[in-house]
Amino acid sequence: MNVIFEHPTIIFDDKIAEIIIEFVNHILYADNEDNLRRIVTDFAETYALDRYFVYGFGSHHLWLKQRKITDPQKVFDYRILIVNF
């Protein structure tokens, strides 16, 4: 997997730094798209990824955006990272 950070993460809670590092570590274990999808799903359930971030898949990538501090229902327009597979 090729992880590219595109924008800094805003650390407004100590858990955010831990989650983003663990997320990248888990992603790097994936060797194909199916593994990546399974790892991300399991990680999201275990680490409450959805509390701070939103993610999705394109045809050949995974993207991650951060939720806004003031309104967690909204997300920043930019991606934090993209993972090409």
PDB file of N, CA, C and O in Angstrom, chain B, residues numbered from 101:
ATOM      1  N   MET B 101       0.832  -1.175   0.000  1.00  0.00           N
ATOM      2  CA  MET B 101       0.000   0.000   0.000  1.00  0.00           C
ATOM      3  C   MET B 101       0.882   1.245   0.000  1.00  0.00           C
ATOM      4  O   MET B 101       1.935   1.275   0.636  1.00  0.00           O
ATOM      5  N   ASN B 102       0.448   2.245  -0.703  1.00  0.00           N
ATOM      6  CA  ASN B 102       1.177   3.507  -0.801  1.00  0.00           C
ATOM      7  C   ASN B 102       0.371   4.578  -0.077  1.00  0.00           C
ATOM      8  O   ASN B 102      -0.639   5.051  -0.598  1.00  0.00           O
ATOM      9  N   VAL B 103       0.808   4.963   1.117  1.00  0.00           N
ATOM     10  CA  VAL B 103       0.109   5.954   1.939  1.00  0.00           C
ATOM     11  C   VAL B 103       0.729   7.322   1.676  1.00  0.00           C
ATOM     12  O   VAL B 103       1.940   7.496   1.814  1.00  0.00           O
ATOM     13  N   ILE B 104      -0.098   8.289   1.299  1.00  0.00           N
ATOM     14  CA  ILE B 104       0.373   9.646   1.041  1.00  0.00           C
ATOM     15  C   ILE B 104      -0.398  10.607   1.944  1.00  0.00           C
ATOM     16  O   ILE B 104      -1.622  10.706   1.857  1.00  0.00           O
ATOM     17  N   PHE B 105       0.331  11.313   2.811  1.00  0.00           N
ATOM     18  CA  PHE B 105      -0.302  12.342   3.636  1.00  0.00           C
ATOM     19  C   PHE B 105      -0.416  13.601   2.785  1.00  0.00           C
ATOM     20  O   PHE B 105       0.572  14.056   2.207  1.00  0.00           O
ATOM     21  N   GLU B 106      -1.608  14.158   2.709  1.00  0.00           N
ATOM     22  CA  GLU B 106      -1.851  15.338   1.883  1.00  0.00           C
ATOM     23  C   GLU B 106      -2.072  16.611   2.696  1.00  0.00           C
ATOM     24  O   GLU B 106      -1.961  17.718   2.169  1.00  0.00           O
ATOM     25  N   HIS B 107      -2.380  16.451   3.963  1.00  0.00           N
ATOM     26  CA  HIS B 107      -2.671  17.612   4.791  1.00  0.00           C
ATOM     27  C   HIS B 107      -2.421  17.246   6.251  1.00  0.00           C
ATOM     28  O   HIS B 107      -2.611  16.091   6.630  1.00  0.00           O
ATOM     29  N   PRO B 108      -2.001  18.201   7.078  1.00  0.00           N
ATOM     30  CA  PRO B 108      -1.806  17.907   8.507  1.00  0.00           C
ATOM     31  C   PRO B 108      -3.119  17.539   9.192  1.00  0.00           C
ATOM     32  O   PRO B 108      -4.195  17.994   8.805  1.00  0.00           O
ATOM     33  N   THR B 109      -2.999  16.719  10.200  1.00  0.00           N
ATOM     34  CA  THR B 109      -4.132  16.352  11.047  1.00  0.00           C
ATOM     35  C   THR B 109      -4.210  17.340  12.196  1.00  0.00           C
ATOM     36  O   THR B 109      -3.186  17.688  12.786  1.00  0.00           O
ATOM     37  N   ILE B 110      -5.401  17.793  12.519  1.00  0.00           N
ATOM     38  CA  ILE B 110      -5.592  18.707  13.646  1.00  0.00           C
ATOM     39  C   ILE B 110      -5.784  17.866  14.902  1.00  0.00           C
ATOM     40  O   ILE B 110      -6.748  17.107  15.005  1.00  0.00           O
ATOM     41  N   ILE B 111      -4.873  18.002  15.847  1.00  0.00           N
ATOM     42  CA  ILE B 111      -4.897  17.199  17.068  1.00  0.00           C
ATOM     43  C   ILE B 111      -5.600  17.985  18.172  1.00  0.00           C
ATOM     44  O   ILE B 111      -4.961  18.735  18.910  1.00  0.00           O
ATOM     45  N   PHE B 112      -6.907  17.811  18.280  1.00  0.00           N
ATOM     46  CA  PHE B 112      -7.665  18.497  19.329  1.00  0.00           C
ATOM     47  C   PHE B 112      -8.047  17.545  20.452  1.00  0.00           C
ATOM     48  O   PHE B 112      -8.680  17.948  21.428  1.00  0.00           O
ATOM     49  N   ASP B 113      -7.664  16.284  20.313  1.00  0.00           N
ATOM     50  CA  ASP B 113      -7.914  15.258  21.325  1.00  0.00           C
ATOM     51  C   ASP B 113      -6.723  14.299  21.258  1.00  0.00           C
ATOM     52  O   ASP B 113      -6.274  13.943  20.168  1.00  0.00           O
ATOM     53  N   ASP B 114      -6.219  13.887  22.404  1.00  0.00           N
ATOM     54  CA  ASP B 114      -5.054  12.996  22.448  1.00  0.00           C
ATOM     55  C   ASP B 114      -5.271  11.694  21.676  1.00  0.00           C
ATOM     56  O   ASP B 114      -4.309  11.108  21.179  1.00  0.00           O
ATOM     57  N   LYS B 115      -6.489  11.244  21.569  1.00  0.00           N
ATOM     58  CA  LYS B 115      -6.786   9.992  20.869  1.00  0.00           C
ATOM     59  C   LYS B 115      -6.535  10.100  19.367  1.00  0.00           C
ATOM     60  O   LYS B 115      -6.275   9.089  18.714  1.00  0.00           O
ATOM     61  N   ILE B 116      -6.606  11.302  18.812  1.00  0.00           N
ATOM     62  CA  ILE B 116      -6.470  11.475  17.366  1.00  0.00           C
ATOM     63  C   ILE B 116      -5.090  11.031  16.887  1.00  0.00           C
ATOM     64  O   ILE B 116      -4.988  10.305  15.898  1.00  0.00           O
ATOM     65  N   ALA B 117      -4.041  11.450  17.562  1.00  0.00           N
ATOM     66  CA  ALA B 117      -2.685  11.066  17.157  1.00  0.00           C
ATOM     67  C   ALA B 117      -2.522   9.556  17.233  1.00  0.00           C
ATOM     68  O   ALA B 117      -1.959   8.942  16.326  1.00  0.00           O
ATOM     69  N   GLU B 118      -3.004   8.966  18.296  1.00  0.00           N
ATOM     70  CA  GLU B 118      -2.922   7.508  18.448  1.00  0.00           C
ATOM     71  C   GLU B 118      -3.678   6.798  17.328  1.00  0.00           C
ATOM     72  O   GLU B 118      -3.174   5.837  16.747  1.00  0.00           O
ATOM     73  N   ILE B 119      -4.871   7.268  17.031  1.00  0.00           N
ATOM     74  CA  ILE B 119      -5.699   6.628  16.002  1.00  0.00           C
ATOM     75  C   ILE B 119      -5.046   6.737  14.627  1.00  0.00           C
ATOM     76  O   ILE B 119      -5.003   5.749  13.894  1.00  0.00           O
ATOM     77  N   ILE B 120      -4.544   7.898  14.265  1.00  0.00           N
ATOM     78  CA  ILE B 120      -3.985   8.074  12.925  1.00  0.00           C
ATOM     79  C   ILE B 120      -2.728   7.221  12.740  1.00  0.00           C
ATOM     80  O   ILE B 120      -2.526   6.647  11.670  1.00  0.00           O
ATOM     81  N   ILE B 121      -1.885   7.132  13.766  1.00  0.00           N
ATOM     82  CA  ILE B 121      -0.681   6.294  13.675  1.00  0.00           C
ATOM     83  C   ILE B 121      -1.065   4.821  13.589  1.00  0.00           C
ATOM     84  O   ILE B 121      -0.529   4.092  12.755  1.00  0.00           O
ATOM     85  N   GLU B 122      -1.974   4.382  14.429  1.00  0.00           N
ATOM     86  CA  GLU B 122      -2.424   2.983  14.393  1.00  0.00           C
ATOM     87  C   GLU B 122      -3.096   2.660  13.062  1.00  0.00           C
ATOM     88  O   GLU B 122      -2.924   1.567  12.523  1.00  0.00           O
ATOM     89  N   PHE B 123      -3.857   3.608  12.539  1.00  0.00           N
ATOM     90  CA  PHE B 123      -4.544   3.410  11.261  1.00  0.00           C
ATOM     91  C   PHE B 123      -3.530   3.154  10.147  1.00  0.00           C
ATOM     92  O   PHE B 123      -3.673   2.206   9.374  1.00  0.00           O
ATOM     93  N   VAL B 124      -2.521   3.993  10.071  1.00  0.00           N
ATOM     94  CA  VAL B 124      -1.493   3.814   9.040  1.00  0.00           C
ATOM     95  C   VAL B 124      -0.752   2.493   9.250  1.00  0.00           C
ATOM     96  O   VAL B 124      -0.495   1.774   8.285  1.00  0.00           O
ATOM     97  N   ASN B 125      -0.412   2.169  10.477  1.00  0.00           N
ATOM     98  CA  ASN B 125       0.254   0.890  10.744  1.00  0.00           C
ATOM     99  C   ASN B 125      -0.584  -0.287  10.268  1.00  0.00           C
ATOM    100  O   ASN B 125      -0.052  -1.224   9.672  1.00  0.00           O
ATOM    101  N   HIS B 126      -1.873  -0.250  10.521  1.00  0.00           N
ATOM    102  CA  HIS B 126      -2.757  -1.334  10.079  1.00  0.00           C
ATOM    103  C   HIS B 126      -2.847  -1.393   8.555  1.00  0.00           C
ATOM    104  O   HIS B 126      -2.810  -2.475   7.968  1.00  0.00           O
ATOM    105  N   ILE B 127      -2.964  -0.236   7.924  1.00  0.00           N
ATOM    106  CA  ILE B 127      -3.068  -0.179   6.464  1.00  0.00           C
ATOM    107  C   ILE B 127      -1.858  -0.841   5.801  1.00  0.00           C
ATOM    108  O   ILE B 127      -1.995  -1.531   4.790  1.00  0.00           O
ATOM    109  N   LEU B 128      -0.693  -0.626   6.370  1.00  0.00           N
ATOM    110  CA  LEU B 128       0.532  -1.139   5.768  1.00  0.00           C
ATOM    111  C   LEU B 128       0.613  -2.666   5.773  1.00  0.00           C
ATOM    112  O   LEU B 128       1.451  -3.237   5.075  1.00  0.00           O
ATOM    113  N   TYR B 129      -0.236  -3.329   6.544  1.00  0.00           N
ATOM    114  CA  TYR B 129      -0.290  -4.793   6.534  1.00  0.00           C
ATOM    115  C   TYR B 129      -1.083  -5.344   5.355  1.00  0.00           C
ATOM    116  O   TYR B 129      -0.953  -6.521   5.016  1.00  0.00           O
ATOM    117  N   ALA B 130      -1.894  -4.514   4.736  1.00  0.00           N
ATOM    118  CA  ALA B 130      -2.725  -4.970   3.618  1.00  0.00           C
ATOM    119  C   ALA B 130      -1.860  -5.215   2.388  1.00  0.00           C
ATOM    120  O   ALA B 130      -0.949  -4.443   2.089  1.00  0.00           O
ATOM    121  N   ASP B 131      -2.156  -6.294   1.686  1.00  0.00           N
ATOM    122  CA  ASP B 131      -1.405  -6.587   0.463  1.00  0.00           C
ATOM    123  C   ASP B 131      -2.280  -6.554  -0.785  1.00  0.00           C
ATOM    124  O   ASP B 131      -1.805  -6.775  -1.899  1.00  0.00           O
ATOM    125  N   ASN B 132      -3.563  -6.276  -0.579  1.00  0.00           N
ATOM    126  CA  ASN B 132      -4.475  -6.118  -1.726  1.00  0.00           C
ATOM    127  C   ASN B 132      -5.724  -5.359  -1.262  1.00  0.00           C
ATOM    128  O   ASN B 132      -5.888  -5.083  -0.073  1.00  0.00           O
ATOM    129  N   GLU B 133      -6.589  -5.031  -2.203  1.00  0.00           N
ATOM    130  CA  GLU B 133      -7.775  -4.228  -1.887  1.00  0.00           C
ATOM    131  C   GLU B 133      -8.710  -4.922  -0.905  1.00  0.00           C
ATOM    132  O   GLU B 133      -9.218  -4.283   0.016  1.00  0.00           O
ATOM    133  N   ASP B 134      -8.944  -6.215  -1.087  1.00  0.00           N
ATOM    134  CA  ASP B 134      -9.844  -6.938  -0.182  1.00  0.00           C
ATOM    135  C   ASP B 134      -9.334  -6.916   1.247  1.00  0.00           C
ATOM    136  O   ASP B 134     -10.102  -6.686   2.181  1.00  0.00           O
ATOM    137  N   ASN B 135      -8.023  -7.159   1.422  1.00  0.00           N
ATOM    138  CA  ASN B 135      -7.428  -7.082   2.760  1.00  0.00           C
ATOM    139  C   ASN B 135      -7.560  -5.684   3.335  1.00  0.00           C
ATOM    140  O   ASN B 135      -7.897  -5.515   4.508  1.00  0.00           O
ATOM    141  N   LEU B 136      -7.298  -4.693   2.518  1.00  0.00           N
ATOM    142  CA  LEU B 136      -7.398  -3.302   2.971  1.00  0.00           C
ATOM    143  C   LEU B 136      -8.810  -2.992   3.455  1.00  0.00           C
ATOM    144  O   LEU B 136      -8.980  -2.408   4.525  1.00  0.00           O
ATOM    145  N   ARG B 137      -9.810  -3.369   2.693  1.00  0.00           N
ATOM    146  CA  ARG B 137     -11.194  -3.114   3.094  1.00  0.00           C
ATOM    147  C   ARG B 137     -11.529  -3.807   4.416  1.00  0.00           C
ATOM    148  O   ARG B 137     -12.190  -3.223   5.275  1.00  0.00           O
ATOM    149  N   ARG B 138     -11.081  -5.028   4.574  1.00  0.00           N
ATOM    150  CA  ARG B 138     -11.337  -5.779   5.803  1.00  0.00           C
ATOM    151  C   ARG B 138     -10.618  -5.129   6.985  1.00  0.00           C
ATOM    152  O   ARG B 138     -11.198  -4.975   8.060  1.00  0.00           O
ATOM    153  N   ILE B 139      -9.370  -4.752   6.786  1.00  0.00           N
ATOM    154  CA  ILE B 139      -8.590  -4.115   7.853  1.00  0.00           C
ATOM    155  C   ILE B 139      -9.226  -2.792   8.276  1.00  0.00           C
ATOM    156  O   ILE B 139      -9.331  -2.508   9.469  1.00  0.00           O
ATOM    157  N   VAL B 140      -9.647  -1.987   7.313  1.00  0.00           N
ATOM    158  CA  VAL B 140     -10.256  -0.690   7.629  1.00  0.00           C
ATOM    159  C   VAL B 140     -11.571  -0.879   8.375  1.00  0.00           C
ATOM    160  O   VAL B 140     -11.842  -0.166   9.341  1.00  0.00           O
ATOM    161  N   THR B 141     -12.379  -1.819   7.943  1.00  0.00           N
ATOM    162  CA  THR B 141     -13.653  -2.091   8.628  1.00  0.00           C
ATOM    163  C   THR B 141     -13.418  -2.518  10.072  1.00  0.00           C
ATOM    164  O   THR B 141     -14.056  -2.002  10.989  1.00  0.00           O
ATOM    165  N   ASP B 142     -12.503  -3.457  10.268  1.00  0.00           N
ATOM    166  CA  ASP B 142     -12.185  -3.916  11.627  1.00  0.00           C
ATOM    167  C   ASP B 142     -11.606  -2.791  12.475  1.00  0.00           C
ATOM    168  O   ASP B 142     -11.965  -2.642  13.643  1.00  0.00           O
ATOM    169  N   PHE B 143     -10.713  -2.002  11.889  1.00  0.00           N
ATOM    170  CA  PHE B 143     -10.096  -0.901  12.615  1.00  0.00           C
ATOM    171  C   PHE B 143     -11.148   0.124  13.029  1.00  0.00           C
ATOM    172  O   PHE B 143     -11.147   0.596  14.166  1.00  0.00           O
ATOM    173  N   ALA B 144     -12.041   0.465  12.111  1.00  0.00           N
ATOM    174  CA  ALA B 144     -13.082   1.463  12.400  1.00  0.00           C
ATOM    175  C   ALA B 144     -13.943   1.039  13.579  1.00  0.00           C
ATOM    176  O   ALA B 144     -14.328   1.874  14.397  1.00  0.00           O
ATOM    177  N   GLU B 145     -14.249  -0.244  13.673  1.00  0.00           N
ATOM    178  CA  GLU B 145     -15.066  -0.746  14.780  1.00  0.00           C
ATOM    179  C   GLU B 145     -14.285  -0.768  16.093  1.00  0.00           C
ATOM    180  O   GLU B 145     -14.838  -0.457  17.147  1.00  0.00           O
ATOM    181  N   THR B 146     -13.023  -1.130  16.036  1.00  0.00           N
ATOM    182  CA  THR B 146     -12.203  -1.272  17.242  1.00  0.00           C
ATOM    183  C   THR B 146     -11.758   0.070  17.819  1.00  0.00           C
ATOM    184  O   THR B 146     -11.753   0.250  19.037  1.00  0.00           O
ATOM    185  N   TYR B 147     -11.386   1.008  16.956  1.00  0.00           N
ATOM    186  CA  TYR B 147     -10.783   2.260  17.403  1.00  0.00           C
ATOM    187  C   TYR B 147     -11.696   3.483  17.287  1.00  0.00           C
ATOM    188  O   TYR B 147     -11.231   4.605  17.485  1.00  0.00           O
ATOM    189  N   ALA B 148     -12.958   3.301  16.978  1.00  0.00           N
ATOM    190  CA  ALA B 148     -13.898   4.419  16.841  1.00  0.00           C
ATOM    191  C   ALA B 148     -13.391   5.456  15.838  1.00  0.00           C
ATOM    192  O   ALA B 148     -13.439   6.659  16.093  1.00  0.00           O
ATOM    193  N   LEU B 149     -12.907   4.970  14.699  1.00  0.00           N
ATOM    194  CA  LEU B 149     -12.381   5.848  13.649  1.00  0.00           C
ATOM    195  C   LEU B 149     -13.411   6.889  13.229  1.00  0.00           C
ATOM    196  O   LEU B 149     -13.055   8.033  12.946  1.00  0.00           O
ATOM    197  N   ASP B 150     -14.673   6.507  13.187  1.00  0.00           N
ATOM    198  CA  ASP B 150     -15.740   7.398  12.732  1.00  0.00           C
ATOM    199  C   ASP B 150     -15.998   8.576  13.667  1.00  0.00           C
ATOM    200  O   ASP B 150     -16.672   9.533  13.285  1.00  0.00           O
ATOM    201  N   ARG B 151     -15.481   8.517  14.858  1.00  0.00           N
ATOM    202  CA  ARG B 151     -15.672   9.636  15.787  1.00  0.00           C
ATOM    203  C   ARG B 151     -14.922  10.883  15.327  1.00  0.00           C
ATOM    204  O   ARG B 151     -15.401  12.003  15.506  1.00  0.00           O
ATOM    205  N   TYR B 152     -13.749  10.685  14.738  1.00  0.00           N
ATOM    206  CA  TYR B 152     -12.894  11.798  14.339  1.00  0.00           C
ATOM    207  C   TYR B 152     -12.711  11.940  12.832  1.00  0.00           C
ATOM    208  O   TYR B 152     -12.331  13.005  12.347  1.00  0.00           O
ATOM    209  N   PHE B 153     -12.980  10.874  12.097  1.00  0.00           N
ATOM    210  CA  PHE B 153     -12.677  10.857  10.671  1.00  0.00           C
ATOM    211  C   PHE B 153     -13.819  10.248   9.861  1.00  0.00           C
ATOM    212  O   PHE B 153     -14.677   9.548  10.399  1.00  0.00           O
ATOM    213  N   VAL B 154     -13.811  10.526   8.572  1.00  0.00           N
ATOM    214  CA  VAL B 154     -14.656   9.823   7.604  1.00  0.00           C
ATOM    215  C   VAL B 154     -13.715   9.276   6.538  1.00  0.00           C
ATOM    216  O   VAL B 154     -12.666   9.858   6.263  1.00  0.00           O
ATOM    217  N   TYR B 155     -14.098   8.168   5.950  1.00  0.00           N
ATOM    218  CA  TYR B 155     -13.252   7.550   4.940  1.00  0.00           C
ATOM    219  C   TYR B 155     -14.125   6.938   3.856  1.00  0.00           C
ATOM    220  O   TYR B 155     -15.326   6.734   4.032  1.00  0.00           O
ATOM    221  N   GLY B 156     -13.494   6.656   2.748  1.00  0.00           N
ATOM    222  CA  GLY B 156     -14.217   6.030   1.652  1.00  0.00           C
ATOM    223  C   GLY B 156     -13.230   5.449   0.661  1.00  0.00           C
ATOM    224  O   GLY B 156     -12.023   5.669   0.752  1.00  0.00           O
ATOM    225  N   PHE B 157     -13.773   4.700  -0.288  1.00  0.00           N
ATOM    226  CA  PHE B 157     -12.945   4.045  -1.290  1.00  0.00           C
ATOM    227  C   PHE B 157     -13.302   4.553  -2.673  1.00  0.00           C
ATOM    228  O   PHE B 157     -14.475   4.733  -3.001  1.00  0.00           O
ATOM    229  N   GLY B 158     -12.279   4.780  -3.478  1.00  0.00           N
ATOM    230  CA  GLY B 158     -12.443   5.037  -4.898  1.00  0.00           C
ATOM    231  C   GLY B 158     -12.090   3.765  -5.631  1.00  0.00           C
ATOM    232  O   GLY B 158     -11.920   2.718  -5.007  1.00  0.00           O
ATOM    233  N   SER B 159     -11.978   3.837  -6.930  1.00  0.00           N
ATOM    234  CA  SER B 159     -11.695   2.626  -7.699  1.00  0.00           C
ATOM    235  C   SER B 159     -10.304   2.055  -7.416  1.00  0.00           C
ATOM    236  O   SER B 159     -10.103   0.846  -7.539  1.00  0.00           O
ATOM    237  N   HIS B 160      -9.348   2.896  -7.042  1.00  0.00           N
ATOM    238  CA  HIS B 160      -8.000   2.412  -6.767  1.00  0.00           C
ATOM    239  C   HIS B 160      -7.370   3.094  -5.558  1.00  0.00           C
ATOM    240  O   HIS B 160      -6.146   3.166  -5.447  1.00  0.00           O
ATOM    241  N   HIS B 161      -8.205   3.592  -4.657  1.00  0.00           N
ATOM    242  CA  HIS B 161      -7.647   4.279  -3.498  1.00  0.00           C
ATOM    243  C   HIS B 161      -8.624   4.304  -2.321  1.00  0.00           C
ATOM    244  O   HIS B 161      -9.824   4.073  -2.472  1.00  0.00           O
ATOM    245  N   LEU B 162      -8.073   4.588  -1.162  1.00  0.00           N
ATOM    246  CA  LEU B 162      -8.815   4.854   0.071  1.00  0.00           C
ATOM    247  C   LEU B 162      -8.473   6.279   0.462  1.00  0.00           C
ATOM    248  O   LEU B 162      -7.312   6.680   0.381  1.00  0.00           O
ATOM    249  N   TRP B 163      -9.465   7.049   0.883  1.00  0.00           N
ATOM    250  CA  TRP B 163      -9.203   8.414   1.350  1.00  0.00           C
ATOM    251  C   TRP B 163      -9.703   8.572   2.777  1.00  0.00           C
ATOM    252  O   TRP B 163     -10.583   7.839   3.229  1.00  0.00           O
ATOM    253  N   LEU B 164      -9.123   9.547   3.482  1.00  0.00           N
ATOM    254  CA  LEU B 164      -9.491   9.829   4.868  1.00  0.00           C
ATOM    255  C   LEU B 164      -9.593  11.340   5.037  1.00  0.00           C
ATOM    256  O   LEU B 164      -8.679  12.076   4.665  1.00  0.00           O
ATOM    257  N   LYS B 165     -10.702  11.795   5.598  1.00  0.00           N
ATOM    258  CA  LYS B 165     -10.899  13.213   5.931  1.00  0.00           C
ATOM    259  C   LYS B 165     -11.194  13.324   7.417  1.00  0.00           C
ATOM    260  O   LYS B 165     -11.674  12.378   8.042  1.00  0.00           O
ATOM    261  N   GLN B 166     -10.904  14.485   7.969  1.00  0.00           N
ATOM    262  CA  GLN B 166     -11.133  14.710   9.395  1.00  0.00           C
ATOM    263  C   GLN B 166     -12.438  15.454   9.624  1.00  0.00           C
ATOM    264  O   GLN B 166     -12.809  16.353   8.869  1.00  0.00           O
ATOM    265  N   ARG B 167     -13.125  15.053  10.691  1.00  0.00           N
ATOM    266  CA  ARG B 167     -14.344  15.762  11.091  1.00  0.00           C
ATOM    267  C   ARG B 167     -13.969  17.106  11.716  1.00  0.00           C
ATOM    268  O   ARG B 167     -12.884  17.255  12.279  1.00  0.00           O
ATOM    269  N   LYS B 168     -14.859  18.065  11.614  1.00  0.00           N
ATOM    270  CA  LYS B 168     -14.608  19.387  12.205  1.00  0.00           C
ATOM    271  C   LYS B 168     -14.818  19.332  13.719  1.00  0.00           C
ATOM    272  O   LYS B 168     -15.668  18.598  14.223  1.00  0.00           O
ATOM    273  N   ILE B 169     -14.028  20.120  14.416  1.00  0.00           N
ATOM    274  CA  ILE B 169     -14.094  20.176  15.875  1.00  0.00           C
ATOM    275  C   ILE B 169     -15.426  20.764  16.320  1.00  0.00           C
ATOM    276  O   ILE B 169     -16.060  20.250  17.243  1.00  0.00           O
ATOM    277  N   THR B 170     -15.847  21.831  15.670  1.00  0.00           N
ATOM    278  CA  THR B 170     -17.033  22.567  16.086  1.00  0.00           C
ATOM    279  C   THR B 170     -18.334  21.864  15.738  1.00  0.00           C
ATOM    280  O   THR B 170     -19.346  22.054  16.413  1.00  0.00           O
ATOM    281  N   ASP B 171     -18.310  21.056  14.691  1.00  0.00           N
ATOM    282  CA  ASP B 171     -19.511  20.325  14.270  1.00  0.00           C
ATOM    283  C   ASP B 171     -19.092  18.995  13.658  1.00  0.00           C
ATOM    284  O   ASP B 171     -18.803  18.930  12.463  1.00  0.00           O
ATOM    285  N   PRO B 172     -19.056  17.926  14.464  1.00  0.00           N
ATOM    286  CA  PRO B 172     -18.598  16.620  13.982  1.00  0.00           C
ATOM    287  C   PRO B 172     -19.422  16.040  12.838  1.00  0.00           C
ATOM    288  O   PRO B 172     -19.015  15.051  12.227  1.00  0.00           O
ATOM    289  N   GLN B 173     -20.565  16.635  12.539  1.00  0.00           N
ATOM    290  CA  GLN B 173     -21.355  16.182  11.390  1.00  0.00           C
ATOM    291  C   GLN B 173     -20.770  16.688  10.079  1.00  0.00           C
ATOM    292  O   GLN B 173     -21.120  16.200   9.004  1.00  0.00           O
ATOM    293  N   LYS B 174     -19.870  17.674  10.175  1.00  0.00           N
ATOM    294  CA  LYS B 174     -19.226  18.247   8.998  1.00  0.00           C
ATOM    295  C   LYS B 174     -17.771  17.795   8.949  1.00  0.00           C
ATOM    296  O   LYS B 174     -17.167  17.491   9.977  1.00  0.00           O
ATOM    297  N   VAL B 175     -17.214  17.756   7.729  1.00  0.00           N
ATOM    298  CA  VAL B 175     -15.812  17.382   7.559  1.00  0.00           C
ATOM    299  C   VAL B 175     -15.087  18.478   6.789  1.00  0.00           C
ATOM    300  O   VAL B 175     -15.702  19.258   6.061  1.00  0.00           O
ATOM    301  N   PHE B 176     -13.777  18.523   6.962  1.00  0.00           N
ATOM    302  CA  PHE B 176     -12.971  19.457   6.191  1.00  0.00           C
ATOM    303  C   PHE B 176     -13.008  19.050   4.718  1.00  0.00           C
ATOM    304  O   PHE B 176     -13.177  17.873   4.400  1.00  0.00           O
ATOM    305  N   ASP B 177     -12.851  20.018   3.827  1.00  0.00           N
ATOM    306  CA  ASP B 177     -12.918  19.757   2.391  1.00  0.00           C
ATOM    307  C   ASP B 177     -11.730  18.941   1.886  1.00  0.00           C
ATOM    308  O   ASP B 177     -11.842  18.239   0.881  1.00  0.00           O
ATOM    309  N   TYR B 178     -10.615  19.028   2.565  1.00  0.00           N
ATOM    310  CA  TYR B 178      -9.396  18.374   2.110  1.00  0.00           C
ATOM    311  C   TYR B 178      -9.234  16.982   2.739  1.00  0.00           C
ATOM    312  O   TYR B 178      -9.780  16.692   3.803  1.00  0.00           O
ATOM    313  N   ARG B 179      -8.473  16.142   2.051  1.00  0.00           N
ATOM    314  CA  ARG B 179      -8.154  14.816   2.579  1.00  0.00           C
ATOM    315  C   ARG B 179      -6.933  14.905   3.485  1.00  0.00           C
ATOM    316  O   ARG B 179      -6.018  15.692   3.242  1.00  0.00           O
ATOM    317  N   ILE B 180      -6.934  14.088   4.532  1.00  0.00           N
ATOM    318  CA  ILE B 180      -5.756  13.947   5.390  1.00  0.00           C
ATOM    319  C   ILE B 180      -4.751  13.045   4.678  1.00  0.00           C
ATOM    320  O   ILE B 180      -3.559  13.343   4.606  1.00  0.00           O
ATOM    321  N   LEU B 181      -5.264  11.944   4.158  1.00  0.00           N
ATOM    322  CA  LEU B 181      -4.376  11.027   3.453  1.00  0.00           C
ATOM    323  C   LEU B 181      -5.131  10.263   2.382  1.00  0.00           C
ATOM    324  O   LEU B 181      -6.360  10.206   2.369  1.00  0.00           O
ATOM    325  N   ILE B 182      -4.351   9.678   1.486  1.00  0.00           N
ATOM    326  CA  ILE B 182      -4.878   8.818   0.436  1.00  0.00           C
ATOM    327  C   ILE B 182      -3.983   7.589   0.405  1.00  0.00           C
ATOM    328  O   ILE B 182      -2.770   7.687   0.586  1.00  0.00           O
ATOM    329  N   VAL B 183      -4.589   6.439   0.174  1.00  0.00           N
ATOM    330  CA  VAL B 183      -3.860   5.184   0.066  1.00  0.00           C
ATOM    331  C   VAL B 183      -4.150   4.599  -1.303  1.00  0.00           C
ATOM    332  O   VAL B 183      -5.288   4.244  -1.609  1.00  0.00           O
ATOM    333  N   ASN B 184      -3.130   4.503  -2.113  1.00  0.00           N
ATOM    334  CA  ASN B 184      -3.287   3.919  -3.448  1.00  0.00           C
ATOM    335  C   ASN B 184      -3.051   2.417  -3.368  1.00  0.00           C
ATOM    336  O   ASN B 184      -2.125   1.947  -2.706  1.00  0.00           O
ATOM    337  N   PHE B 185      -3.927   1.667  -4.071  1.00  0.00           N
ATOM    338  CA  PHE B 185      -3.732   0.211  -4.104  1.00  0.00           C
ATOM    339  C   PHE B 185      -3.873  -0.305  -5.511  1.00  0.00           C
ATOM    340  O   PHE B 185      -3.743  -1.507  -5.744  1.00  0.00           O
TER     341      PHE B 185
END
